[in-house]
Amino acid sequence: MQNDQRRNFIKTMIIGGISLQLPFVFSCNSSNLNIVQINIEDKYYQIDTLLLKEIADILFPKTSISPSASELKADIYYLWNLNDTNLKARKRHYLASNLSRIDNYCKENYKNSFIKLSKTKKESAIKEISLETWGENYLSSLLTIIIEAMFANQIYGSNPENIGRNWLNFKGGYPQPTINNRYPEILNINHVQNEN
């Protein structure tokens, strides 16, 4: 019996590792390994994960007591959201299209890409962008994703070793999701049992 449990555990871990990658329908661009290609309703977006991490870390930086957005792997959670077909396509298009808009703003106003700016200039750019209606809305959405990543179960690829939950001394609800009952798989489970 113990061998069966061990075998099931190993099988679950392997399937879990593979399945965490399946929601991401992307391919690497050989010219830039930081670029992830996302397909939303047959429209392709080039997501610069380095740009995403840099912006997220300005919004949610590491402090002496808190993890950064990068440490929370909020970028993974962001990509997971982009690939969640249960989210409205309009929201997914919005998230995917506005990331590059920040970089374009910096190229126009700072004559350089966001990534190449000093930390002070990055902070200034984000502050300026937040004063624009589109920027305030997009940065708010991005910050929401970062906070969700902080509370997310590790099974979704973010919040490694529960660093966000531990920082807040937060205990998630029970039972915790497994490969078989995590979102979105849980939507397909028939929770109503016939008594016939």
Backbone bond lengths (Angstrom), bond angles and torsions (degrees), N, CA, C in turn:
res aa  C-N    CA-C-N  psi(-1)  N-CA   C-N-CA  omega(-1)  CA-C   N-CA-C  phi
1 M - - - 1.458 - - 1.527 110.91 -
2 Q 1.346 116.45 -39.72 1.456 120.21 -178.54 1.531 111.06 -64.92
3 N 1.339 117.28 -37.51 1.465 120.78 177.16 1.526 111.03 -64.09
4 D 1.356 116.07 -38.59 1.464 119.61 177.78 1.517 110.94 -63.56
5 Q 1.327 116.95 -40.97 1.466 120.35 179.13 1.528 110.22 -64.62
6 R 1.321 115.91 -42.94 1.461 120.21 179.43 1.529 110.77 -64.19
7 R 1.320 115.57 -43.82 1.460 120.96 179.11 1.536 110.11 -62.17
8 N 1.340 116.90 -43.89 1.470 120.83 177.84 1.520 111.15 -63.69
9 F 1.331 116.46 -39.14 1.467 120.34 178.67 1.527 110.26 -62.72
10 I 1.333 116.52 -48.02 1.467 120.92 -179.60 1.525 110.00 -62.78
11 K 1.335 116.24 -43.94 1.458 120.02 178.71 1.534 110.66 -61.02
12 T 1.315 116.76 -43.62 1.465 121.19 178.91 1.519 110.97 -62.73
13 M 1.332 117.41 -41.25 1.461 120.59 -179.95 1.535 111.01 -65.59
14 I 1.313 116.93 -41.77 1.468 120.27 178.89 1.524 110.28 -65.78
15 I 1.323 116.41 -47.84 1.466 120.24 178.46 1.520 109.95 -61.65
16 G 1.322 116.34 -40.82 1.467 120.55 178.73 1.515 111.99 -61.55
17 G 1.316 116.69 -45.14 1.464 120.48 179.29 1.515 112.08 -61.88
18 I 1.308 115.51 -42.53 1.464 119.61 178.93 1.524 110.56 -69.17
19 S 1.331 116.26 -44.69 1.467 118.67 -175.44 1.519 112.74 -67.91
20 L 1.328 117.79 -24.87 1.464 118.99 175.92 1.521 110.98 -65.08
21 Q 1.311 116.21 -25.08 1.458 120.17 179.02 1.525 112.29 -86.74
22 L 1.327 117.96 -23.64 1.461 120.92 -175.02 1.522 114.80 -62.71
23 P 1.341 120.31 -36.81 1.462 117.86 -179.28 1.518 113.30 -62.45
24 F 1.287 117.69 -18.98 1.456 120.34 -177.27 1.521 110.08 -90.98
25 V 1.313 115.44 103.53 1.457 120.75 177.92 1.518 105.65 -92.72
26 F 1.327 114.78 84.69 1.458 117.84 -178.42 1.513 109.94 -143.78
27 S 1.286 114.19 166.92 1.457 119.94 175.71 1.513 108.57 -136.51
28 C 1.317 116.18 150.95 1.460 120.09 179.56 1.519 109.88 -80.97
29 N 1.285 115.57 142.12 1.459 122.39 173.86 1.523 105.16 -94.64
30 S 1.312 117.90 118.51 1.463 120.77 -173.39 1.525 113.09 -63.31
31 S 1.343 117.76 -21.42 1.463 119.41 179.62 1.528 111.73 -79.18
32 N 1.316 117.48 -19.31 1.457 120.87 179.88 1.520 108.48 -153.53
33 L 1.317 116.56 106.25 1.457 120.63 -176.21 1.519 113.13 -70.96
34 N 1.337 117.89 -8.79 1.460 120.65 176.86 1.520 112.04 -85.84
35 I 1.302 117.49 -3.52 1.459 121.41 -178.18 1.525 109.57 -94.43
36 V 1.325 115.08 127.14 1.457 122.02 176.51 1.522 106.99 -115.32
37 Q 1.308 115.45 131.22 1.463 119.34 179.11 1.518 108.71 -95.61
38 I 1.328 115.94 124.31 1.459 122.48 -178.84 1.526 108.46 -114.41
39 N 1.319 115.95 136.27 1.459 121.70 177.50 1.524 108.46 -109.69
40 I 1.341 115.71 118.03 1.459 121.45 175.94 1.522 106.53 -122.75
41 E 1.324 115.23 110.60 1.469 120.96 -179.69 1.529 112.22 50.61
42 D 1.315 116.70 50.26 1.470 123.55 178.23 1.521 114.29 65.12
43 K 1.301 117.98 16.32 1.466 121.77 171.83 1.525 106.02 -113.04
44 Y 1.324 115.80 128.55 1.453 121.02 -176.90 1.521 110.76 -98.81
45 Y 1.323 114.70 137.22 1.459 122.07 176.64 1.521 108.49 -122.03
46 Q 1.313 115.88 141.15 1.458 122.08 174.12 1.531 106.57 -97.26
47 I 1.312 117.05 111.43 1.459 121.56 -179.34 1.523 107.95 -101.42
48 D 1.307 116.27 117.87 1.464 122.16 177.37 1.526 107.20 -86.30
49 T 1.329 115.81 103.25 1.464 119.87 -175.37 1.523 112.37 -68.06
50 L 1.326 117.53 -29.86 1.463 119.72 176.42 1.533 109.87 -66.48
51 L 1.320 116.95 -43.58 1.462 121.63 176.13 1.527 110.07 -60.27
52 L 1.314 116.43 -45.52 1.462 121.62 178.81 1.524 111.26 -57.75
53 K 1.334 117.07 -47.64 1.472 121.10 179.95 1.521 111.60 -62.69
54 E 1.330 116.47 -42.52 1.473 120.55 -179.02 1.527 111.03 -62.94
55 I 1.324 116.88 -45.06 1.467 120.68 179.24 1.526 109.96 -65.08
56 A 1.322 116.44 -45.41 1.465 120.74 -179.27 1.525 111.42 -60.94
57 D 1.336 116.85 -37.85 1.469 119.66 179.99 1.526 112.60 -72.39
58 I 1.324 117.90 -22.45 1.467 119.68 172.44 1.527 108.80 -73.58
59 L 1.324 116.49 -40.73 1.465 120.62 179.52 1.522 112.21 -70.37
60 F 1.327 116.48 -35.88 1.464 121.48 -176.34 1.531 108.55 -138.00
61 P 1.341 116.20 77.35 1.470 120.11 -175.57 1.528 112.85 -78.62
62 K 1.303 114.51 160.19 1.465 120.52 173.53 1.521 107.90 -70.94
63 T 1.320 115.57 138.64 1.462 120.80 173.20 1.519 107.51 -124.71
64 S 1.302 116.12 -177.22 1.470 119.09 179.71 1.527 111.49 -66.04
65 I 1.328 117.07 -19.11 1.468 119.02 -178.40 1.527 114.27 -119.69
66 S 1.326 117.56 -9.71 1.470 118.40 -175.10 1.526 111.97 -126.03
67 P 1.336 115.71 151.69 1.465 119.74 175.00 1.524 110.52 -76.95
68 S 1.311 116.44 158.93 1.471 121.56 175.91 1.528 109.23 -86.72
69 A 1.317 115.35 168.77 1.465 120.48 175.37 1.529 110.46 -59.27
70 S 1.335 116.86 -38.19 1.476 120.11 178.20 1.515 111.29 -63.56
71 E 1.334 116.23 -42.59 1.466 119.61 179.13 1.526 111.28 -65.01
72 L 1.326 116.47 -30.65 1.463 120.76 177.06 1.528 111.86 -77.21
73 K 1.334 115.76 -8.11 1.471 122.63 -175.44 1.527 110.54 57.48
74 A 1.330 113.88 42.63 1.465 120.15 178.70 1.526 111.25 -62.58
75 D 1.330 117.11 -26.19 1.467 120.20 177.81 1.525 111.28 -64.11
76 I 1.324 116.56 -38.21 1.465 121.00 177.54 1.525 109.59 -64.76
77 Y 1.329 115.49 -42.94 1.464 120.37 179.58 1.530 110.48 -65.74
78 Y 1.313 117.88 -37.21 1.466 123.10 176.50 1.530 109.72 -60.47
79 L 1.326 116.67 -48.84 1.465 120.86 178.89 1.524 111.02 -63.34
80 W 1.322 115.60 -38.02 1.466 120.56 178.05 1.528 109.53 -61.14
81 N 1.340 117.26 -41.94 1.465 121.73 177.02 1.525 111.08 -62.61
82 L 1.324 116.74 -42.19 1.465 119.73 -179.83 1.522 112.00 -61.10
83 N 1.311 116.16 -29.23 1.457 120.75 -177.62 1.521 113.86 -97.21
84 D 1.326 117.44 2.51 1.463 121.81 -179.97 1.525 109.04 -80.27
85 T 1.312 116.76 103.07 1.467 120.65 -177.44 1.525 112.57 -69.80
86 N 1.323 118.18 -9.83 1.464 120.56 175.05 1.527 112.07 -81.73
87 L 1.331 117.03 -15.61 1.466 120.11 172.61 1.520 107.94 -78.68
88 K 1.305 116.20 147.88 1.461 119.34 178.42 1.526 109.38 -59.52
89 A 1.317 114.96 136.63 1.471 120.69 -178.96 1.524 110.65 -57.95
90 R 1.311 116.96 -36.32 1.468 120.84 -179.83 1.533 110.74 -59.40
91 K 1.322 116.84 -42.58 1.467 121.90 178.97 1.528 110.07 -65.07
92 R 1.322 117.07 -42.33 1.458 121.32 -179.41 1.522 111.23 -66.24
93 H 1.333 116.85 -41.69 1.468 120.53 175.76 1.527 109.87 -61.44
94 Y 1.322 116.27 -42.50 1.468 122.05 -179.41 1.529 110.58 -59.84
95 L 1.327 116.50 -48.57 1.467 120.61 179.99 1.525 111.00 -61.98
96 A 1.315 116.52 -43.28 1.467 120.62 -176.14 1.523 112.57 -70.66
97 S 1.313 117.86 -37.12 1.467 120.05 -173.16 1.524 113.96 -81.76
98 N 1.320 118.50 -26.98 1.463 119.77 -173.65 1.522 114.94 -84.85
99 L 1.310 118.19 -13.97 1.464 119.92 178.28 1.528 110.44 -61.87
100 S 1.315 116.79 -47.52 1.470 120.07 -179.73 1.526 111.64 -68.69
101 R 1.306 116.61 -22.62 1.467 120.32 178.50 1.529 110.73 -63.30
102 I 1.323 116.82 -34.95 1.470 120.66 176.92 1.520 109.71 -64.17
103 D 1.323 116.32 -44.74 1.461 120.14 179.50 1.528 110.80 -63.96
104 N 1.317 116.68 -41.23 1.471 120.56 177.84 1.525 111.24 -62.50
105 Y 1.320 117.03 -38.36 1.468 121.36 177.12 1.530 109.77 -59.62
106 C 1.322 116.15 -44.85 1.472 120.50 -179.12 1.526 111.30 -66.35
107 K 1.310 116.86 -39.49 1.471 119.94 178.34 1.525 110.88 -63.28
108 E 1.321 117.03 -38.00 1.469 121.05 179.35 1.527 112.12 -73.61
109 N 1.329 116.60 -43.42 1.464 120.70 -171.63 1.524 114.82 -97.13
110 Y 1.326 117.55 -22.39 1.465 121.30 -178.95 1.528 111.83 -119.05
111 K 1.318 116.15 -1.33 1.471 122.88 178.58 1.525 112.97 59.34
112 N 1.325 115.19 27.00 1.458 120.50 178.30 1.525 108.92 -157.82
113 S 1.329 116.03 158.35 1.459 119.07 176.75 1.526 109.34 -71.41
114 F 1.306 116.00 156.63 1.462 121.93 -178.39 1.521 111.22 -54.56
115 I 1.307 116.78 -43.79 1.467 121.96 -176.14 1.525 111.97 -60.15
116 K 1.323 117.55 -34.32 1.469 121.36 -176.37 1.529 113.48 -85.29
117 L 1.317 117.60 -5.35 1.467 120.19 179.55 1.523 110.65 -75.77
118 S 1.327 116.38 155.68 1.465 120.73 173.07 1.529 108.07 -68.42
119 K 1.314 116.02 163.55 1.466 119.67 -179.82 1.529 110.68 -58.97
120 T 1.317 117.33 -41.15 1.464 121.39 179.88 1.525 111.03 -61.79
121 K 1.333 116.55 -43.27 1.467 120.06 179.49 1.527 111.15 -69.81
122 K 1.330 117.08 -34.65 1.469 119.89 176.04 1.526 109.96 -61.67
123 E 1.333 115.73 -45.22 1.466 120.06 179.05 1.526 110.89 -62.70
124 S 1.333 116.69 -41.47 1.471 120.90 178.07 1.525 111.03 -63.36
125 A 1.322 115.98 -43.55 1.468 120.21 -179.81 1.523 110.68 -61.66
126 I 1.328 116.60 -45.21 1.470 120.07 179.46 1.524 110.34 -63.03
127 K 1.327 116.56 -40.21 1.471 119.94 178.19 1.529 110.36 -62.09
128 E 1.324 116.83 -45.23 1.471 121.22 178.88 1.529 111.01 -63.15
129 I 1.311 116.19 -45.21 1.464 121.19 -179.45 1.522 110.37 -62.57
130 S 1.332 116.90 -36.17 1.469 120.35 -179.50 1.528 112.10 -65.84
131 L 1.329 117.35 -17.95 1.464 121.34 178.46 1.530 112.04 -83.13
132 E 1.326 116.12 -15.11 1.463 121.46 175.06 1.535 107.57 -83.56
133 T 1.315 117.64 144.36 1.469 120.14 -179.23 1.521 111.17 -57.76
134 W 1.333 117.20 -48.19 1.461 120.20 -179.65 1.523 110.59 -62.14
135 G 1.337 116.32 -39.17 1.460 120.90 -177.99 1.514 112.29 -68.19
136 E 1.324 116.20 -44.36 1.468 119.91 178.40 1.524 110.34 -59.17
137 N 1.326 116.22 -45.56 1.468 120.37 -179.30 1.526 111.88 -65.12
138 Y 1.326 116.17 -44.90 1.464 119.26 -178.18 1.528 111.33 -67.61
139 L 1.323 116.99 -45.75 1.468 119.95 -179.84 1.523 110.92 -64.03
140 S 1.323 117.25 -34.70 1.459 120.85 175.53 1.530 110.48 -63.77
141 S 1.324 116.82 -42.99 1.472 120.66 177.24 1.522 111.11 -63.07
142 L 1.323 115.94 -41.71 1.463 120.53 179.52 1.530 110.89 -65.35
143 L 1.323 116.76 -41.89 1.467 120.64 178.17 1.529 110.85 -64.94
144 T 1.313 117.27 -36.92 1.467 120.95 176.13 1.523 110.43 -61.15
145 I 1.324 116.98 -42.93 1.468 120.93 178.58 1.523 110.52 -63.80
146 I 1.325 117.25 -39.88 1.467 120.94 178.65 1.528 109.84 -61.74
147 I 1.318 116.83 -44.47 1.468 120.72 -179.66 1.525 110.43 -66.74
148 E 1.326 117.52 -40.14 1.464 120.05 175.72 1.527 110.56 -61.39
149 A 1.331 116.67 -40.22 1.470 120.64 178.77 1.523 110.76 -61.49
150 M 1.327 116.18 -34.04 1.461 121.04 -179.51 1.532 111.57 -64.25
151 F 1.328 116.36 -33.35 1.461 121.19 -178.12 1.524 112.94 -97.28
152 A 1.314 117.54 -11.10 1.466 121.50 -174.00 1.522 111.68 -65.67
153 N 1.306 114.63 151.13 1.450 120.77 173.29 1.523 108.18 -72.51
154 Q 1.319 116.00 145.52 1.467 121.61 -178.85 1.522 113.00 -57.38
155 I 1.303 117.45 -22.20 1.460 121.48 -177.58 1.529 111.87 -61.65
156 Y 1.341 116.65 -18.81 1.462 121.45 179.73 1.525 112.44 -93.06
157 G 1.318 117.46 3.21 1.461 121.13 173.64 1.514 115.65 95.64
158 S 1.311 117.69 -5.90 1.467 120.31 178.69 1.529 109.33 -115.58
159 N 1.323 115.24 178.59 1.459 122.00 176.98 1.539 112.54 54.56
160 P 1.350 117.24 54.31 1.468 119.58 -177.68 1.523 111.38 -59.31
161 E 1.303 114.42 139.05 1.467 122.23 -179.53 1.527 111.66 53.02
162 N 1.328 115.81 26.04 1.472 122.03 178.71 1.521 113.33 54.62
163 I 1.339 117.62 36.23 1.466 119.34 -175.97 1.519 112.47 -62.15
164 G 1.325 117.33 -35.11 1.463 120.01 178.14 1.512 111.63 -68.87
165 R 1.316 115.93 -46.55 1.469 120.50 178.84 1.527 110.58 -63.89
166 N 1.321 116.10 -42.10 1.468 119.31 -179.84 1.521 111.34 -64.25
167 W 1.341 116.82 -40.44 1.457 120.88 179.19 1.530 110.49 -59.03
168 L 1.326 116.33 -38.96 1.463 121.17 -178.90 1.524 112.99 -91.79
169 N 1.331 115.57 0.11 1.462 121.07 -176.82 1.530 109.93 54.87
170 F 1.322 115.16 45.26 1.462 122.60 -177.31 1.519 109.59 -104.61
171 K 1.299 115.90 131.27 1.465 121.56 175.75 1.522 107.80 -106.42
172 G 1.311 116.97 121.81 1.462 121.20 -179.64 1.516 111.31 -68.96
173 G 1.308 115.39 164.70 1.456 120.89 178.70 1.520 111.94 -68.88
174 Y 1.301 115.77 165.56 1.459 121.44 -179.90 1.510 109.01 -125.09
175 P 1.304 119.03 146.73 1.455 125.77 0.09 1.527 111.02 -76.62
176 Q 1.314 115.28 152.72 1.458 121.27 176.48 1.531 108.60 -74.66
177 P 1.325 117.15 152.02 1.468 119.00 -179.33 1.526 112.17 -66.72
178 T 1.309 114.22 149.46 1.461 122.36 173.43 1.528 106.66 -120.53
179 I 1.294 116.86 178.94 1.463 120.87 178.22 1.527 110.28 -56.27
180 N 1.323 117.05 -38.22 1.465 120.76 -175.69 1.521 114.61 -81.30
181 N 1.347 117.70 -22.90 1.464 117.69 -176.35 1.526 113.42 -124.58
182 R 1.311 116.12 23.40 1.463 118.62 177.04 1.525 109.35 -85.42
183 Y 1.306 114.70 166.83 1.457 120.36 174.12 1.521 107.67 -75.07
184 P 1.284 121.54 135.69 1.455 130.46 6.32 1.527 114.04 -93.60
185 E 1.340 118.42 -1.70 1.461 120.72 -178.04 1.521 111.85 -57.62
186 I 1.327 116.98 -34.17 1.462 120.68 -177.07 1.530 111.38 -63.09
187 L 1.327 117.41 -23.70 1.466 120.43 178.85 1.523 111.83 -66.59
188 N 1.325 116.66 -21.42 1.464 121.09 -178.53 1.521 113.33 -93.88
189 I 1.327 116.99 -3.14 1.462 120.86 -179.17 1.522 108.64 -83.12
190 N 1.321 116.70 131.88 1.458 121.07 176.42 1.524 107.57 -82.54
191 H 1.316 115.88 107.30 1.465 120.73 -177.01 1.524 112.65 -85.19
192 V 1.301 116.88 -10.44 1.459 121.03 179.98 1.520 107.58 -99.29
193 Q 1.311 115.32 120.78 1.456 119.50 179.57 1.524 108.95 -101.99
194 N 1.312 115.88 133.35 1.466 120.05 176.75 1.508 109.49 -70.83
195 E 1.301 115.91 141.55 1.459 120.10 -179.99 1.515 110.75 -100.33
196 N 1.317 118.03 10.77 1.472 121.51 -179.91 1.492 111.15 -74.53
